Structure formats: structure tokens, C-alpha cells
Amino acid sequence: MFFNSRFIYIALFAITSFIGYRAYLYFGTTTPPTIKISDLVDGGYYAGDKECLLTIHSDYSIKNVSLWVDDKPLVDRFKVNSSHFERVIPVFSKVIANGKHVLKIKAEDGSYRKNTTIKEISFTIDNTPLQAAFVKADADFKVFQGRTLHVQFQVNKPIKTASIKVLSHNFPCVPEMAKSHIYECFVPINSEEVPSEYLFAIEIEDWVGNTITLDNKFHVVMYPFKKQQLTVQKEKVQKEKELGLPADMLEVALKTVSQNSVAEKLWHGVFYTPCDITGVSTEYGTIRTTQDRGKYAHNAVDLLARPKSVVWAAQDGIIVIKERYEHSGLTVGVDHGCGVITLYYHLDSYAPGIEVGQKIKKGTPVGTLGMTGYASGYHLHWEMRIYDIQVDPLQWTKHDF
């Protein structure tokens, strides 16, 4: 009898405690249910049919679950009555139209407060086969040494990545403008590249993993570069070494800014010549000989203009270099995106207020024309590099480029 009474007492105590705990959860739960869904990423792209695991957990019992696609109900207030819920949800992308869609999930617990969680996941269905073609199907690609090979192709839908493999390099391809299906590649050809026929391959991947390759060839054509002797007074050479940083520090800086170049076109249209030129004293690629540097290719153009006249940015971009170096003197570098950097050497002074990191518009002053650094007279050394390979910048000022 004593045993039975004790057992009943313990049972009653347990029941009372359980009821009290449930009552505490019913009135005291404030945490809404958590919703997780596997294999369906917000902003993701999908093709074909797939299955996703929906998992919902709640401190209190889940009362019901509802699902919508594009505000159209799939499941309306499905009763759960459990603290844990798992279901496999099929996403029949083959019967859903191509384009962007939104999956909305709502979970409500059974507590006094009816805590509710709503989760929305945007995704894009893409069952369109990937297609691509050159803009000029019968183009005969030719480029002089030291120039830029410009290749355009068109795709039939948005793509994830595209790159061109050429001359042992891999360069990214970018839309010619925002949301355009025409992409372009800018391939820098070194002034010392051997004239010959070369192959290139453009590899394209869409957002659901389909790939396609466009193959073609191009010719590097020999250019008759000129030769030039240049003498800079030894006193000036020594003075510039004292005033400016070593030239190799500029090369290190240029490698860094090329690697960190913005991965999109910051420019649109042709480039300006960066000053009111009266002549060209040294053409791109001229084989120059000096007493200090020996024999080398001058892979830039030296522009003549009125001393201390305005020098401006050739295109939109970001200031990435503002420093004085022994060879280049007062120097400004502008990143135009896609690895395209323009450089302005031998400035007499900087334009007021320009600083590294500043966005700059085409035609905005960067300084005045001078002869700092290893310069024997007033001129602007204008240089362009694409992923740290020097090319002729004047080609970029042509409307037919």
C-alpha cells in the first residue's frame, strides 16, 4: 500500500511538473521557428529537376507550415504538431518558366504568441542551351606588335564567366556595357611578340554549369619601330635619384595595381589624348638608347604640349598611383578596370585634391605637363598597361578600335 501511494505521488509530481513546463513553454516561448532548406541558395541558378530538404525546428510545437512559389500556394497551413519537421521538396524546374522566381516558406508555432518565421529564397530557372558566336563571324583578326587585340562575341543569355586563353595567358572577358549580351576581350600584344599566326580560345560558362568554347586564330604583324638616342645630363640624373623613389618600386606598384584592378569596365567609348598635344616626340615601341639605361624599348608615347599645361585623365577610373620616382618623376596612375591602367609621367605638379583611391572622370585634371624624372625637356610620357603588359595607348583613341 505504501509502495502504491509513493508511486502515485511520484507520478502526480511528474505529471504536474510536465504540465507546468508545458504551460511555461506555451506562454513563455518567444523564439520563432528556424527554417533551413538545403541545395537551394538565395540568388542561385538551376536547371532540370532537383530535390531540396526543408527542415524546420521550434522550441515549441510547430503548428503549421505554408509554402508559395511566386505568391501561388503550394502548401497551405499544413498541420505539423511537432517541434521538428523535415520534408523533401521537389523543384520541378522543367515545368517552371525560365526566369527569376521566389520560394516563400512560413512556419508558425502553437504557442500563445504564435511565433512565426517567414523565409524567402530567390532563384532563377535556366533551361536554355548556351549558345555563343563571334560578332564578326568572318573577321580576319590581325594586330601589330605592341597593339591590343580586340575580340567581341555574343551570347544568348546571361553568363557566369568568360575568359580568353591566348599567348600563354588567360584574360577575362567582360560585357561591353551593363546587362549586354555582347562580351569583349582586350588582349595586350607585347612589342617584342614574334610576328606569326596564333590560336586563341574563349571559354564561356553559364550560371548552371553549361560550357562552350569559341576557337579562332589571329596574326601578329611586324611593326617597323624607330630608333632614338637620348641624353640626360648626369647632374639631373643624380638629382632625380635623390628626389624620387627607385624605379623598381614603381614596377612593384604596377604589378600590384594590375593584380587588384577592378574586374569591370569603368570606361565607355574611346580614350582622350591626355593633353593638348602639339606633336609626338617619341612613338610607342621606339628602340631608345641612353647613357643611363642602355638600350630598351620605349613602350609608351611621349607627347609634346605647352610647358606646365593641363594633363587630364584619358578615361573614367580610379587613382591608384600618386608618387615621385627617379625615372618617371611626378607620376599618376589610373585604373580603368579590366586590368587597363594609364600612366602619366614627368608631371610638373599634381592637380589639387587628387588622391589615391579617388574616382575620376574622363577629362579631369591630374596634373601639369613637366620634365621631372629622367626627362631632357617638357613632355608627357603617356603609357598604358593591360594586366601589366605595355601597349600603344593611341590605338585606344581611335573610333574604329
ZADRENZA-933666 format. One record per atom (N, C-alpha, C, O): x, y, z; residue in one letter. Coordinates in steps of 0.02 Angstrom, whole numbers, plus 50000, padded with zeros to 5 digits. Example, Ala and Ser with C-alpha at 12.3 -4.5 7.8 and 13.67 -1.06 7.14 Angstrom:
<pts>
506604971650390A506154977550390A506604983550390A507124983450423A506424988850354S506844994750357S506455000250394S506705005750402S
</pts>
This chain:
<pts>
500424994050000M500005000050000M500445006350000M500305011149965M500985006050042F501445011650046F501795012649978F501885018249955F501975007049947F502305007449882F501845010549830F502055014749790F501215008449830N500735011149782N500625018649793N500575022349744N500595020749855S500485027849870S501095031949847S501025037349818S501685029249860R502295032849840R502335033349764R502525038549737R502155027949730F502165027949657F501675033049629F501835036749582F501085033249660I500575038049637I500815045249649I500695049649608I501145046349706Y501395053049722Y501925055349671Y501915061049648Y502375050749655I502905052449607I502605053749538I502795058449503I502115049549519A501795050449455A501435057049450A501475060649400A501065058749505L500715065149506L501195071049503L501055076049470L501755070249538F502265075649537F502555076549467F502645082249444F502695070949435A502975071349367A502475074349318A502655078449276A501845072249325I501325074949280I501245082449291I501185086349244I501225084349356T501145091449372T501725095549346T501625100949319T502345092849353S502935096449329S502915097049253S503085102249225S502715091549221F502685091649148F502175096849123F502305100649077F501595096849157I501075101649138I501315108749149I501185113249110I501675109649205G501945116349220G502455118449169G502475124249148G502885113849148Y503395115349099Y503085116949031Y503285121648996Y502575112949013R502225114248951R501865121048953R501865124748904R501575122549011A501245129049018A501765134749011A501625139948981A502365133549040Y502895138649036Y503095139648963Y503175145248940Y503175134048927L503345134548856L502785137948816L502925142048772L502175136148831Y501615138848794Y501575146448800Y501475150048751Y501645148848862F501595156048873F502265159748867F502275165748851F502815156148878G503465159648882G503895159348821G504385163048816G503735154948772T504145154348712T504095160648670T503555162748650T504675163648656T504695169748613T505125168648551T505125172948506T505485163148548T505925161848490T505525158848433T505205153748441T505535162048374P505165159348317P505505153048289P506095151948304P505165149048251P505455143048221P506045144848175P506065150248146P506515140248169T507065141048121T506905137048058T506655131348062T507065139948001I506925136747936I507575136047898I507945140947889I507725129947876K508305128747834K508085124647774K507655120247779K508395126147716I508245122247657I508905120847621I509285125547604I509045114547609S509675112647578S509625112947502S509095112047473S510205114147470D510265113747397D509835118747359D509695117847300D509625124047393L509285129447359L509545135947389L509355137947445L509985139247352V510345145147377V510005151447352V509805151947294V509935156347396D509645162647376D510075165847322D510685166747330D509765167447266G510125170247209G510415165047162G510755166747114G510285158647176G510575153247135G510215152247069G509655154547058G510565148647024Y510295146846959Y510225139346955Y510655135646980Y509675136846924Y509555129646923Y509255127546856Y508885131246824Y509435121346836A509155118346776A508965111146791A509275108046834A508455108546757G508225101746770G507865101246837G507795106246872G507635095246853D507285094146917D507775092846973D508315090046962D507605094947033K508035093847091K507595093147153K507005095047152K507885090447205E507535089647269E507905093547323E508515093347327E507525096847365C507805100747420C507515098247486C506925096647489C507925098047538L507695095847604L507505101947645L507925106047661L506865102347664L506615107647707L506625105247779L506315100147795L506965108947823T507005107247894T506775113147935T507015118747927T506295111847980I506035117148024I506075114548096I505865108948111I506335118748141H506385116948212H506095122648254H506175128548238H505765120748309S505465125748353S505535123548426S505505117548440S505625128348471D505645126848543D504975124048566D504935119848611D504445126448535Y503775123948550Y503525120248488Y503825120748434Y502995116748494S502725112848439S502555117248379S502245122548386S502775114948318I502605118448257I501875117048241I501665111248237I501485122348232K500775121448220K500635119848146K500305114948130K500895124248101N500775123048030N501325126247987N501695130548010N501355123847925V501855126147877V501495127647811V501065123847790V501695133247779S501415135147714S501985136747666S502505139347686S501875135247602L502365136647550L502025139847490L501465138147472L502395144647459W502165147947398W502745148347349W503325148847369W502585148247285V503065149947232V502755155547192V502225154847162V503095161247192D502855167247157D502145168947180D501705170647140D502045168547247D501405170247279D500835165447262D500255166747278D500995159947229K500485154747216K500585149147266K501135146347271K500055147447304P500135142547358P500295135447333P499965132947288P500815132347364L500955125347353L500665121147410L500365115947398L500775123547471V500515120247531V500215125647575V500535130747587V499595124647597D499255129747637D499115127047707D498685122747717D499495129647756R499395128147828R499375120647841R498915117947872R499905117247818F499975110147831F500105109047905F500565111947933F499685104847938K499735103848010K500325099248027K500425094147994K500715101248078V501315097548096V501255094748167V501305088648176V501135099148217N501075097148288N501685093148312N501615088048345N502275095648296S502905092748318S503415098248320S503355103248284S503925097448362S504435102748367S504945102248310S505365106648301S504915096748272H505395095848217H505015093448155H504585089048159H505195096348098F504845094748035F505365094247980F505785098647972F505325088847940E505765087947883E505355085247825E504965080547832E505465088147767R505135085747707R505585087047646R505945092047644R505565082547598V505905083647534V505435087447488V504875085347477V505685093047462I505275097247417I505555096547346I506135098447335I505175094047300P505415093747230P505335100647197P504825103847204P505855102647161V505825108747121V505815106647048V506335105247019V505215106547020F505135104146951F505295109846903F504835113046876F505945111146894S506145116946853S505935116146781S505875121146745S505825109946758K505635108946688K504925111546674K504755112846617K504525112146726V503845114646715V503765121646742V503215124546739V504305124546767I504295131546788I504635135646734I505155133546708I504345141246717A504625145246663A505325147646679A505495148846737A505725148346627N506385151446636N506315158446665N505845162046648N506765160146708G506745166846738G506785166546814G506895161146843G506705172146845K506775172746917K506125170946953K505575172846931K506195167347009H505615165247049H505775166147123H506355166847143H505245166047163V505335166847236V504955161247271V504345160447262V505315157347313L505005152347356L504915155547425L505395157947455L504305155447450K504145158347515K503915152847562K503465148847545K504215152547621I504045147447671I503835150947736I504165155647759I503285148647764K503035151547827K502915145947877K502565141147862K503205146747936A503105141847990A502845145448052A503115150648072A502315142648082E502015145748142E501985140548198E501765134948187E502215142448258D502175137648313D501485138048347D501085142448331D501365133348393G500715133048426G500695136448493G500235135148532G501185140748509S501205144048574S500685149648577S500345151248528S500645152548636Y500165157948648Y500305163848601Y499845167148577Y500945165248589R501135170948547R501105169448472R501155173948431R501025163048454K501005161048384K501625163648346K501575166848294K502215162248374N502845164548344N502895162048272N502755156148258N503075166448227T503065164848155T503725166848122T504015172048138T503945162648077T504535164148036T504345163647962T504005158947941T504555168647924I504455168547851I505135169047818I505525173547833I505265164447773K505905164347737K505765164547662K505345160747637K506115168947627E506045169447554E506705168047521E507225170547542E506675164047468I507275162247430I507145163847357I506685161147326I507565168247329S507515169847258S507965165147219S508535163847238S507715162547165F508125158147122F507915159047050F507375161547035F508365157047005T508235157946934T508265151146899T508735147246908T507755149746860I507745143746819I508035145246750I507835150146718I508505141246728D508835142246664D508915135446629D509395131846642D508445133946586N508475127746546N508635129246473N508555124946430N508875135346459T509045137246390T509745134846373T510215136446410T509825131246318P510505129146298P510955135146285P510735140246257P511585134646306L512055140146298L512295140446226L512505135446197L512265146446196Q512505147546128Q512925153846126Q512805158546163Q513415153946083A513855159746076A514145159946006A514225154745973A514305166045982A514605166845916A514985173445914A514815178145950A515495173745871F515865180045862F515405185245831F514995183645787F515475191445853V515065196845825V515205197445750V514735198345711V515845197045730K516025197045659K516235189945641K516805187945651K515765186245613A515885179145602A516455177845554A516805172745562A516565182245505D517085181145456D517695185645467D518075187045421D517775187945530A518315192645545A518995189445535A519105183645554A519455193245505D520145191145498D520545195045550D520735200745539D520675191845607F520985195345663F521725196445650F522115191645643F521915202845646K522615204745637K522775210345686K522355214545701K523395210345711V523585215545759V524335216645754V524725211945748V524545222945755F525255224645754F525575223045821F525235222845873F526225221945820Q526595221345883Q526475227645926Q526465233245900Q526375226445990G526285232046036G525585235046038G525465239846074G525115232145999R524435234646000R523985229946040R524215225046070R523345231446041T522855227446078T522395223846030T522105226845985T522325217346039L521845213346001L521175213846035L521095212146093L520685216245997H520005217346024H519535212145992H519425212245932H519255207746033V518815202346009V518135203046043V518105203846104V517605202646005Q516925202946031Q516535196646012Q516615193945957Q516115194346058F515675188746044F515005189946079F514955193946125F514505186446056Q513825187346082Q513565180746110Q513675175446081Q513225181146168V512915175346198V512155176246198V511905181746189V511795170746208N511065171046203N510725172046270N510105172246273N511125172746324K510825173446391K511375175746439K511965175746421K511185177746500P511705179646548P512185173846563P511965168046568P512825175446570I513325170246584I513685171846649I513665177446674I514005166746676K514375167546739K515075170146727K515285175046758K515445166846683T516135168946669T516305167746596T516005163546562T516805171446572A517095170346506A517805172746508A517955177946538A518245169046477S518955171046476S519265168646410S519025163846379S519785172146390I520135170346328I520825167746345I521205170946380I520985161846319K521645158946326K522045160346264K521865158346209K522605164046273V522995166246216V523695167946238V523795170946291V524185165946198L524895167846211L525105166146282L525455170046315L524905160246306S525085157846373S524785162046429S525015161646486S524275165946413H523935169946464H523185168146464H522935164946418H522855170146517N522135169346522N521835175946544N521915178046602N521485179446498F521215186046513F520445185646518F520135181946480F520155189246566P519415189146572P519075192946515P519355197646487P518475190746500C518045194246452C517475197546492C517235194746541C517265203446469V516765207246507V516225209746460V516335210346400V515615211246487P515095214146445P515315220946420P515645224646456P515125222646358E515325229146332E514975234846370E515225240446373E514405233346400M514065237946445M513605233846490M513505227946478M513335236946542A512935233446591A512345229746557A511995232646516A512265223446575K511705219146553K511725217546478K511245214946451K512285219046446S512345217446374S512515210046365S512855207146407S512275207146311H512455200246293H513055200046245H513255194746222H513325205946230I513945206246191I514525207046239I514555211646279I514995202446235Y515585202546278Y516195204146236Y516205203046175Y516715206646269E517325208346232E517945206646273E517935206446334E518485205446236C519135203746266C519645208746240C519635210746182C520095210846284F520635215346265F521295211746278F521505210946335F521605209646224V522215205546229V522825209946215V522905212246158V523255211046264P523855215146252P524385211046215P524545205446234P524655214046161I525175210746122I525835214346136I525915220246120I526305210846165N526955213646181N527305216246118N527255213246065N527665221746126S528005224646067S528535219846039S528745220545982S528755215046081E529265210346058E528975203546040E529345198746030E528305203146036E527985196846017E528205194945946E528205199145901E528365188645936V528605186245870V528035186545820V527505183545832V528125189945764P527595190045712P527455183045687P527905179545664P526835180945693S526645174245672S525885173545679S525535178245697S525635167545664E524935165845674E524855162245740E525245157745756E524355164245779Y524245161245845Y523505159245852Y523065162145820Y523395154345894L522715152145909L522475155345974L522875156946018L521825156145980F521525158146044F520875154446055F520555152246007F520695153646118A520075150146136A519705154146189A519995156046240A519075155346177I518645158846226I518215153646260I517805150346228I518295152946325E517915148046364E517355151646402E517485156446439E516745149246392I516155152646420I515765147646463I515685141846444I515535149946521E515145145746566E514525149646588E514575155546607E513935146446585D513335149846609D513235148246683D513645144946714D512685150646711W512575150346783W512365143446807W512365142146867W512195138946761V512015132146782V512545127046763V512435120946766V513135129546743G513695125046731G513805122746659G514285119146646G513375124846612N513495123146542N514095127146516N514195132946535N514495124046473T515085127446446T515095126846370T514795122346340T515445131646340I515535131646267I516195135146253I516405139446291I516525133246198T517165136146180T517145138846109T516915135346063T517385144946100L517455147946034L518195148046016L518595151046052L518375144845962D519075144545940D519175148945878D518745149445835D519765151945875N519935155845816N520685156945814N521055154445856N520915160845766K521625162345760K521715169745743K521245173045722K522315172145753F522465179045735F523195179545714F523595175145728F523365184945680H524045186145657H524355192045695H524045197345700H524955191045722V525345196645746V525785199045689V526175195245661V525705205445672V526045208345614V526635212545637V526585216345685V527195211845604M527795215645622M527685223145612M527375225245563M527935227045660Y527885234345654Y528585237245650Y529025235245688Y528705242045605P529375244945596P529525250345649P529475256245636P529715248145709F529855252845763F530475257045746F530955254545717F530455263345766K531005267945753K531555267145806K531475263445855K532105270645796K532655270545844K532795277745865K532675282545828K533065278445926Q533165285145953Q533745285146003Q533815280546043Q534145290446000Q534675291646050Q534425297246097Q534145302246074Q534525296246162L534295301246211L534845302446262L535145297746288L534975308746275T535475310446326T535165314746380T534855319846366T535235312546442V535005316346500V535625318146541V536035313846556V535685324546559Q536285326846595Q536375322846660Q535895321346695Q537005321046673K537155316946732K536935320346797K536715317046844K537005327046799E536795330746859E536045329746872E535845328946929E535645329946820K534925329046828K534755321846849K534315320646890K535125317146819V535025310146837V535145309146912V534755305846946V535685311946937Q535855311347008Q535335314847051Q535145312247104Q535115320747029K534615324447068K533965320547073K533655320247127K533755317547018E533125313847018E533175307647062E532675305547092E533755304547065K533845298847110K533755300847182K533515296947223K533965306947198E533895309447267E533175311347283E532955310647340E532795313647233L532115316047244L531585310547240L531075310847273L531715305547198G531205300547185G531365293647211G531945292147226G530855289547217L530955282647237L531265278647181L531205280547123L531605273047196P531915268947144P531405266447093P530815265347109P531625265747031A531175263746976A530875256846988A530305255646968A531245252347021D530965245647032D530375245747080D529955241247078D530325250947122M529735251547166M529105253247126M528555251247144M529205256947071L528635258347027L528395251946994L527795250746989L528865247746972E528665241446940E528295236946989E527815233546969E528515236847051V528165232947102V527455235647112V526975231847116V527395242247115A526735245347124A526285243747065A525685242547074A526565243847004L526155242446945L525915235246943L525355233846922L526325230646964K526115223646968K525525222947017K525045219347003K525575226447073T525055226047125T524405228947099T523875225847107T524425234947070V523795238047047V523495234246989V522885234146980V523925231046948S523665226946893S523295220846920S522755219046895S523585217546970Q523265211747000Q522615213547036Q522155209547038Q522585219647063N521995221847101N521515226147059N521065229247087N521625226246994S521195230346952S520465228446958S520295222546965S520025233346955V519305232046959V519095227446903V519295228346845V518695222346919A518515217146871A517915219046827A517505214746811A517865225346809E517335227646764E517575233846727E518025237346750E517265235246671K517435241246633K517185247446670K516595248046684K517645251846686L517445258246716L517385263646663L517155269146677L517575262046601W517555266946547W517025265146496W516765259546494W516865270146455H516405268946399H516625273546341H516735279446351H516695270646282G516895274546224G517655274946218G518025271346252G517885279346173V518595279946159V518945283846215V518625287246255V519605283246217F520015286946265F520205293746235F520315294346175F520255298846278Y520525305246258Y521285304846254Y521595301046291Y521595308846210T522305310346221T522335315046281T521925319646286T522805313946328P522765317246393P523025324346398P523115327046453P523165327546341C523385334546341C523275337446272C523135333846225C523335344146266D523265347446201D523935346746165D524375351046170D524005341346129I524665339646100I524835344146040I524405346046001I525475345646035T525725349245977T526165344745934T526365346645879T526315338845960G526715334145923G526875327945964G526715327646024G527195323045932V527405316945966V528165316545959V528425315945903V528525316746015S529255316546011S529515309446008S530045308245979S529165304746038T529365297746036T528755293346027T528295293446067T528745289445973E528185284945961E528245278746005E528775277146031E527685275346011Y527675269046050Y528155264046018Y528175263345957Y528525260446060G528955255046037G529635257246010G530025253045988G529765263746011T530405266145986T530985262946025T530975262646086T531485260545988I532075257446020I532535263146041I532855266345999I532565264346106R532935270046132R533585267846164R533635262546195R534095272146157T534735271046190T534915277146232T534915282746207T535065276046296T535265281446340T535905279446377T536065273546381T536255284546403Q536885283046439Q536755279846506Q537205276646534Q536145280646533D536005278046600D535665271146597D535815266746638D535205270246549R534805264146548R535005259446491R534745253846488R535445261546448G535645257246393G535115256946339G534785262046325G535035251146307K534565250346252K533935246846276K533965241746310K533365249746258Y532725246946281Y532165249446236Y532245254446200Y531605246046238A531005248146200A530615253146242A530435251846299A530485258946213H530085264146247H529345262646232H529065265246184H529045258546275N528365256146262N527845260846291N527435259046333N527875267046266A527405272346283A527475277646229A527885276946184A527075282946233V527145288446186V527335294746225V527065295946279V527795298546198D527985305046227D527625310446188D527755311446129D527175314046222L526775319146190L527045326146206L527225327546263L527075330346156L527295337246166L526685341746174L526185340946140L526755346646219A526235351546230A526555357546265A527145357446281A526165362746276R526435368646307R526675367046378R526305363846416R527285369246398P527535367846465P527035369946519P526745375346517P526945365446568K526515366546626K525775367246608K525375369846647K525595364946547S524885364946529S524535358946563S524865354646592S523885358846559V523485353946597V523555346946566V523545346146505V523625341946610V523595334946591V522985331946625V522885332846685V522585328346587W521955325746615W521905318146606W522285315046567W521435315146642A521325307946638A521035306246569A520575309646545A521305301046538A521085299046471A520395295846472A520045295846421A520195293146529Q519545289946535Q519345289546609Q519745291046654Q518725287346621D518485286446690D518905281046724D519135276346692D518995281746789G519375276746825G519485278546898G519115282646926G519985275546928I520155276546998I520895278047003I521305274446974I521085283247039I521785284847050I522095279247093I521855277847148I522625276047066V522945270547103V523675271947118V523975268547160V523965276847084I524665278747097I524725286347098I524465289747053I525055288947148K525225296047152K525875296347191K525865296247253K526445296847155E527095296347189E527635299047143E527535299847083E528205300547172R528775302747133R529305297147130R529505294447182R529525295547069Y530025290447058Y530605293447018Y530525298446983Y531195290347024E531785293146993E531735293646917E531945298646889E531455288646884H531405288746811H530805292746788H530865296846742H530225291546818S529605294446793S529415301046825S528945304346803S529785303146877G529635309446910G528955309246944G528745304046968G528615314946946L527945315146975L527485310846930L527405312246871L527195305746960T526835300546922T526125299646948T526005299747008T525665298846901V524965297146918V524775290946878V524925290446819V524435286246911G524165280246879G523415279846889G523175281046944G523055278146837V522315277546841V522115270546819V522305268246765V521715267246861D521445260646845D520765261546812D520315264546841D520695259046750H520065259646713H519665253146716H519145252546683H519895248246756G519555241846760G519805237046708G520095238946658G519675230446720C519875225146673C520625225046661C520845223146607C521025227146711G521745227146704G522035232846664G522645233046654G521615237446640V521855243046599V522075248846644V521665251746680V522715250446641I523005255846682I523325260946635I523695259046590I523175267446645T523545272646610T523995276246659T523825277246717T524585278346633L525095281546675L525305288146644L525355288746583L525435293046687Y525605299746666Y526245301646703Y526245302646763Y526815302246665Y527475303246694Y527715310446683Y527455314146642Y528225312146722H528605318446716H528185324646731H528335330046707H527645323946771L527225329646786L527615335046823L528065333546862L527425341346810D527735346846846D527405347746915D527745349546963D526755346246918S526385346646982S525775342246977S525555340446922S525485340647035Y524865336947037Y524275341747037Y524325347447061Y523715339547010A523095343447014A522865343747087A522935338747123A522605349347109P522385349947179P521865344647198P521385343547161P521975341447253G521465336947282G521475329847257G521105325747284G521875328047207I521855321047184I522225316647234I522775318347257I521925310947250E522215306347298E522095299247275E521635297847238E522525294747298V522455287647283V521785285147310V521605286647367V521425281347270G520765278747289G520195283047264G519615280947269G520345288947239Q519825293447215Q519565291447146Q519965289847102Q518915291447138K518615290347072K518695296647031K518635302247057K518845295746967I518995301546925I518635300746858I518575295146832I518405306246831K518045306146767K518515307846709K519025311246718K518335305446651K518695306946589K518755314546582K518255318146585K519365316946571G519475324146561G519625327946625G519755333946622G519605324646682T519765327946746T520515329046752T520895324346741T520745335046770P521465336246776P521795331646828P521515330346881P522395329146810V522795325246858V523435328846874V523765327046924V523635333846834G524245337446847G524405342146789G523985343646747G525035344446789T525265348846735T525875345746701T526255341946732T525965347246638L526495344346598L527175347046621L527275353146627L527655342446632G528295344646659G528885340746630G528835337946575G529435340646668M530035337046647M530395334146708M531005333646709M529995332146760T530305328746817T530505321746797T530255319046748T530955318746836G531205312146818G531725312546763G532025317846752G531835307046729Y532345306946676Y532045309746612Y531845306046568Y532005316346608A531715319746551A532185325346531A532415329146574A532315325946466S532765331146442S532395337446420S532695342446403S531715337146422G531315342846404G530595341746425G530405336246445G530185347046419Y529485346546438Y529105341846391Y529115342746330Y528775336846419H528355332346380H527955327946429H528095327846489H527475324446402L527095319646441L527225312646415L527095311046357L527495308446458H527565301246443H526895298046461H526705297646519H526525295846409W525875292746420W525925285346404W526115283346350W525755281346455E525855274146450E525195270546467E524805272846507E525095264746434M524525260546451M524765253346461M525165250746422M524505250346513R524645243246526R523995239446534R523525241846565R523975233446505I523415228946515I523685222846551I524075218946523I523475222046613Y523755216846657Y524515216846653Y524835211746646Y524785222846660D525505224246665D525885222946601D526505222346602D525545222446544I525875222046479I525775228646443I525205230846434I526315231946423Q526275238546392Q526015238146320Q526245234046281Q525545242646304V525265242946236V525235250346216V525295254846257V525125251446151D525085258146124D524415261446145D523885259046125D524435266846185P523805269846207P523445273646151P522835274546154P523815276046100L523495279946047L522985275746009L522515278445981L523075269046006Q522595264745973Q521905265446005Q521395264945972Q521905266646070W521275267046108W520915273646097W520345274446120W521235278346063T520895284746048T520545284645981T520215289445962T520595279045945K520295278445879K519575275945885K519435271345924K519135278945846H518425276945849H518295270145817H517785267045830H518755267745776D518665261145744D519015255645781D519065250045756D519265256945842F519615251745881F519115246545906F519305241745940F
</pts>
